[in-house]
Amino acid sequence: VQLVESGGGLAQPGGSLRLSCAASGFTFSRYAMGWFRQAPGKEREFVAGISWNIGRTVYADSVEGRFTISRDNAKNTLYLQMNSLNAEDTAAFFCAKARGPYGSNSRNYHDYDYWGQGTQVTVDS
């Protein structure tokens, strides 16, 4: 299993970024996926999750209405569109694969078994 994030960088407050996560080594379309983030000195926290069959998404309260998680099963790629960024969004962002196939999205860190190396998002003027 390999998960490779990209798309991070520097954004101004109020700006946007789109993260991608290229997945390989497993049948991507059968697994729920998630995005987490970790700021310096803080624990890794849930950002967004998407079910294996696309139909259902879940978000942390702090990003609801600003971030959108999506997936393209034909391209084995997970996305996170981030709008209206603020300084509190500064963190390393990680994509993660759910433990079992055909599961629903989850906010629980322990329900994911593989992680990417992370991509840094910095929001600063």
Number of C-alpha atoms within 10 A of each C-alpha: 13 15 22 19 23 18 16 18 14 16 18 15 17 14 14 17 19 16 22 23 25 17 22 13 8 12 12 23 20 16 22 28 32 32 26 21 22 19 16 9 6 9 9 16 17 21 25 26 29 26 24 22 15 18 9 13 19 19 22 15 11 11 16 12 12 14 20 20 23 21 22 12 16 8 11 16 19 25 22 23 15 19 17 15 22 17 15 12 20 20 21 18 26 27 30 27 24 27 15 13 15 14 17 20 23 21 18 12 14 9 18 19 12 14 19 20 15 22 21 21 22 20 20 16 10
